[in-house]
């Protein structure tokens, strides 16, 4: 069984993909069998951060589900409309009509229909695939189609496929926030790494994320990124979050250069001071992984 570490943040732009890509690359360089999972399915870029695609190993459609109504047997009782918490059904002359922009495909309407006139139908919502990156790290990633739903289910499927490799470690790059895809990322995880920056907005978001991890009984650590942009505020973060900070990373233009070059920092600037700092942080995280 793989050890699952999730890299997340309460808000976007804190550097979680920077940490995820370099942690995955670090584990690869020291001989740990690790798979990177991009669970930010609405804006996936972990594969890009690892150099882009070297070879696609497999690709498949991601299908969600919605409902369809058989009006030949529908008695227009309205039970489905009352049961739908998303207000995706409304009564018209023909009977209940589905607003597919609101339908989540949960199927409660189908369960309460007295004439079994409602059934599921599959619908394409995106894709998932695995690729060997140009940094040699295997990445399992997904891409939700524009405006589509079921992001949490897509993340669940990504992790399920990644687990099939039986790697030592799964490094999961989660979406920002604490919504469905983040909850799906955290489900079954062993360790959460919260990437936080010295700003009130980041601390607020990280606090919400840590509360979620606590409810799911997941051990949490924090990495303080760009701490030197606001040193006085940074000093109070560990106390405010009540979470152990395993390392601090200063702002460095080399990070921007490596990111725009689609190359992990540890590969592009292995001897740089910030790279040595990262390695020290990753060694501490590795100790928690028990590998």
DAHU-V225444 format. One record per pair of residues at least 6 apart in sequence whose ideal C-beta (glycine too) atoms are under 7 Angstrom apart, sorted by the first residue. I is the first residue (numbers start at 0). GAP is how many residues later the second one is. D is the distance in Angstrom with one decimal. If there is no record, write none. Layout:
BEGIN
i gap d
I GAP D
I GAP D
END
This chain:
BEGIN
i gap d
1 161 6.0
1 164 6.7
1 165 5.3
1 166 6.5
1 167 6.2
1 168 4.8
2 165 6.6
2 166 5.1
2 187 5.2
2 286 5.1
2 287 7.0
2 288 6.5
3 166 4.6
3 168 6.3
3 184 6.2
3 185 4.4
3 186 5.2
4 164 6.6
4 166 5.8
4 167 7.0
4 184 7.0
4 185 6.6
4 186 4.5
4 188 6.2
4 284 6.6
5 166 4.5
5 168 5.4
5 179 5.3
5 180 5.7
5 183 4.7
5 186 5.2
5 187 7.0
6 9 4.9
6 12 5.2
6 13 4.3
6 164 6.8
6 165 6.8
6 166 5.5
6 167 6.5
6 186 4.9
6 188 6.4
7 8 6.2
7 166 3.9
7 174 6.2
7 177 6.8
7 184 6.3
7 186 6.2
7 201 5.9
8 7 4.7
8 167 5.9
8 185 6.4
8 186 4.7
8 187 6.7
8 196 6.6
8 197 6.6
9 167 6.9
9 168 7.0
9 192 6.5
9 194 6.6
9 195 2.0
9 196 4.4
9 197 7.0
9 198 5.5
9 199 4.7
10 165 5.6
10 190 5.7
10 191 5.6
10 194 4.0
11 164 4.0
13 181 4.7
13 182 6.2
13 183 4.8
13 188 5.6
13 211 5.9
14 180 5.2
14 210 4.2
15 157 6.3
15 158 7.0
15 179 4.5
16 28 6.0
16 29 5.7
16 32 5.4
16 156 5.5
17 237 6.3
17 241 6.6
18 174 6.8
18 176 5.4
18 204 6.1
19 16 6.6
19 26 5.9
19 151 5.7
19 153 3.8
20 25 6.0
20 28 3.8
20 29 5.2
20 243 5.3
21 242 5.0
21 243 5.6
21 244 5.2
21 256 5.8
22 148 5.5
22 259 5.6
22 262 6.9
23 10 5.6
23 12 4.1
23 26 6.8
23 113 4.8
23 147 4.6
24 25 6.8
24 110 5.4
24 112 5.9
24 239 4.2
24 241 5.5
24 242 6.2
25 240 5.9
25 253 6.6
25 256 4.6
26 7 3.9
26 142 5.9
27 6 6.1
27 108 6.1
27 109 5.2
31 136 5.4
31 137 6.0
31 259 6.0
32 134 4.6
32 135 4.5
33 133 5.9
33 134 6.4
33 135 4.3
33 137 5.8
34 103 5.0
34 105 6.1
34 127 5.2
34 130 5.7
34 132 4.5
34 135 5.5
35 10 5.8
35 14 6.8
35 101 5.4
35 103 4.7
35 135 5.0
35 137 6.9
36 103 5.0
36 121 5.7
36 122 6.2
36 125 4.9
36 133 5.6
36 134 6.9
36 135 4.6
36 136 6.8
37 6 4.5
37 8 3.8
37 9 6.4
37 101 6.4
37 103 4.0
37 135 5.3
38 116 4.6
38 119 6.2
38 133 5.3
38 134 6.1
38 135 5.0
38 136 6.3
38 142 6.0
38 146 4.4
39 133 6.1
39 134 6.6
39 135 4.2
40 85 6.8
40 101 4.5
40 102 6.4
40 103 4.6
40 110 5.4
40 113 5.0
40 114 6.1
40 140 6.2
41 102 5.3
41 109 6.2
41 133 6.7
43 97 5.1
43 98 6.6
43 99 5.7
45 93 6.1
45 95 6.5
45 127 4.7
46 6 6.4
46 84 6.1
46 86 5.8
46 92 4.7
46 94 5.4
47 214 5.5
48 210 6.5
48 213 6.7
49 83 3.8
49 85 4.4
49 87 5.2
49 89 6.3
49 214 6.4
50 82 5.1
50 83 3.1
50 84 4.5
50 211 5.3
50 212 6.0
51 81 6.8
51 82 5.5
51 210 5.5
52 78 4.7
52 80 7.0
53 78 4.7
53 79 6.0
53 80 4.7
54 76 6.4
54 77 4.6
55 73 6.0
55 75 4.9
56 73 4.4
56 74 6.2
56 75 6.6
57 71 6.2
57 72 5.5
58 68 6.4
58 70 3.8
59 67 6.7
59 68 6.1
59 69 7.0
60 63 5.5
60 66 5.6
61 63 5.4
61 64 4.4
61 65 5.5
61 66 5.3
61 80 6.4
61 92 5.2
61 95 6.5
62 59 4.5
62 60 6.4
62 61 5.6
62 62 6.4
63 41 5.8
63 59 5.7
63 61 4.2
63 85 6.3
63 86 3.8
63 89 6.3
64 40 4.2
64 55 4.7
64 56 6.8
64 57 5.7
64 58 6.6
65 34 6.0
65 37 5.1
65 39 4.7
65 55 6.1
65 57 5.2
66 31 6.2
66 36 6.4
66 38 6.6
66 40 6.9
66 42 6.3
66 43 6.3
66 51 5.4
66 52 6.9
66 53 6.2
66 54 7.0
67 51 6.0
67 53 4.9
68 26 6.6
68 27 6.2
68 29 6.8
68 48 5.9
68 49 5.5
69 47 4.6
70 23 5.7
70 24 5.2
72 42 4.9
72 44 4.5
73 21 4.5
73 41 6.6
73 43 4.3
74 40 5.7
75 15 7.0
75 19 4.8
76 37 6.4
77 13 6.0
78 33 4.7
78 34 6.4
78 35 6.6
79 9 5.5
79 16 5.4
79 29 3.6
79 32 6.2
79 33 5.7
79 38 6.2
80 8 4.6
80 9 6.7
80 10 6.1
80 15 5.6
82 25 4.7
82 26 5.4
82 29 4.6
83 24 6.5
83 25 5.4
85 16 5.0
85 17 6.6
85 18 5.6
86 15 6.1
87 10 6.1
87 11 5.0
87 14 3.8
87 15 4.0
88 7 4.6
88 8 6.9
88 9 6.0
88 20 6.4
89 6 7.0
89 7 5.9
103 45 5.9
106 13 6.3
108 9 5.4
109 8 4.2
109 9 6.6
109 10 6.9
124 19 6.4
124 20 5.8
124 23 4.3
124 24 6.7
124 25 5.2
124 29 6.9
125 16 6.1
125 17 5.3
125 18 4.2
125 19 4.8
125 22 6.1
125 28 5.9
126 15 6.7
126 16 5.6
127 14 4.1
127 26 6.7
127 29 6.1
127 30 5.6
127 33 6.6
128 12 6.5
129 8 6.6
129 9 6.9
129 10 4.8
130 8 5.6
131 6 5.8
132 6 5.4
134 129 5.7
134 132 6.1
139 18 5.5
139 21 5.8
139 22 4.3
141 12 4.9
141 16 5.0
143 7 5.5
143 10 5.9
150 29 5.8
150 30 4.4
151 28 3.4
151 29 5.4
151 31 6.5
151 32 4.2
154 26 4.8
154 29 3.9
154 30 5.6
155 28 5.0
158 13 7.0
161 8 5.5
167 123 5.5
168 120 6.2
168 122 6.6
171 13 5.2
171 17 7.0
173 8 5.1
173 11 4.0
174 6 4.5
174 7 5.6
177 30 5.3
177 31 5.6
177 34 5.3
185 6 6.6
185 26 6.8
185 27 6.4
185 30 5.5
185 32 6.1
188 29 5.4
190 27 7.0
190 28 5.3
190 30 7.0
190 97 5.8
190 98 7.0
191 21 4.7
191 26 5.1
191 28 4.5
192 28 5.5
192 30 6.1
192 92 6.6
193 12 5.0
193 15 5.9
193 16 6.4
193 26 6.2
193 28 4.5
193 49 6.6
194 28 5.2
194 30 5.6
195 6 5.1
195 7 6.4
195 10 4.5
195 26 5.6
195 28 5.9
195 41 6.3
196 28 5.2
196 29 5.0
197 28 6.8
197 29 5.7
197 31 6.0
197 32 3.8
197 35 4.5
197 36 4.0
197 39 6.5
198 31 6.8
202 34 6.1
202 37 5.8
202 38 6.6
205 35 6.0
206 34 6.3
209 10 5.6
209 31 6.4
209 33 5.8
212 7 4.8
219 23 5.4
220 22 6.9
220 23 5.5
220 25 5.0
220 64 7.0
220 67 6.9
221 19 6.1
221 21 4.7
221 22 6.8
221 23 4.7
222 23 6.3
222 24 5.6
222 26 6.8
222 58 6.2
223 10 6.2
223 13 6.1
223 21 5.3
223 24 4.5
223 25 7.0
224 24 4.9
225 23 6.9
225 25 4.7
226 7 4.2
226 21 4.4
226 22 6.8
226 23 6.3
227 22 4.5
227 23 5.8
228 22 5.7
237 7 4.8
245 35 5.7
245 38 4.6
245 39 6.4
246 30 6.9
246 33 6.5
246 34 3.4
246 37 6.7
248 25 6.7
248 28 6.2
248 29 6.9
249 24 6.8
251 22 4.6
253 11 6.4
253 15 5.1
253 18 5.6
253 20 6.1
254 10 6.0
254 19 7.0
257 6 6.6
257 7 4.3
257 10 4.4
257 11 6.7
260 7 6.4
264 9 6.9
264 10 5.8
264 13 6.8
265 9 5.3
265 12 6.4
268 6 5.4
END
